[in-house]
Amino acid sequence: MSITIENPEAEALLADLAAQTRRSPPDLLLALLQRERERLEREVADGIESGRILHERTHASPMVDPRPIDEILAYDEDGLPV
């Protein structure tokens, strides 16, 4: 597969980084793409972990009001306020 970069800024950045790191542009692009994929995988894993923690904390919390939601909101069976 061949990649064509038609963005002057991207081309300039790639050339600059390749010169500074003394790596070929394809090797540099590969390393940058791998790093970005790893970063995204960490973000997804962190999000999943945050959701798990939130779930555990929510279910570990004591029941504040055990009444059914209809009773708490004080509406009758026709949807009118009580």
N, C-alpha and C positions, 0 to 999 in steps of 0.2 A: 504494500500500500504506500502511496506517495501522498505527502501533505504539501499543499501550496499555501503559503502565508501571503495574503494580499493586504497586509496592514503594515504600513511603514514603521509605525511605532513598535509593533511586535517584532518586526524584523530587526530594528535597531537594538531593542532590548536583548534579543536572542544573540545577536552578534557581539554586543557588549559583554554579556554574561559568558559567552563562549570564550572570548578573549581573556576575561579575568580569571576564569576557572581552568583555562587551557584544556577544555573538553570540546569535542565535536558537537555541533548543534543537534544532531540526532540523539547523541548520548545525553546531552543536557536536557533536551525535551523529554526524553524517557524518564530521567531522574525526577524532573519536576512533576510530570504526570503521576508517577508512582507516589511521590510525596503528597500530592493533592488527594489521590485516592485513599491513602492511609489516613489523612486528616478527616476526610468525609466519613470513613468507617469509624473513626474514634468519635465523631460527633453523633453518629447514629447510635453507637453503643452507649454513649453518655446519655442520650435522650431516652433510650430504653431503660437504662438504670434509673434515671430520674423518675420515669413513669412508675417503675416498680416500687421505688421508695415512697412515692406519693400514695400509691395503692396500699402499701403496707401501713403507712401512717393513718390513712383514712379509715381503714378497717380496724385499726387498733384503737381508734378514738372511741370514748364512751358515747353511748346513745344519749343525746342531749334531750330529746323529746320523743318518747316512744309512741305518741299518738299517730294515727294514720294521717297522711298528708291532707285529705279532705277535711279532717277535723281541725288541723292546725290552721288551714286557710279559711276556715269557717264559712264554707259554702254548702248549701244543701244539694240534694240529688238533682235539682233542676239548674244548678249553677248560679243560684242567687245567694247574695250574702245573708248570713244568719243573723 
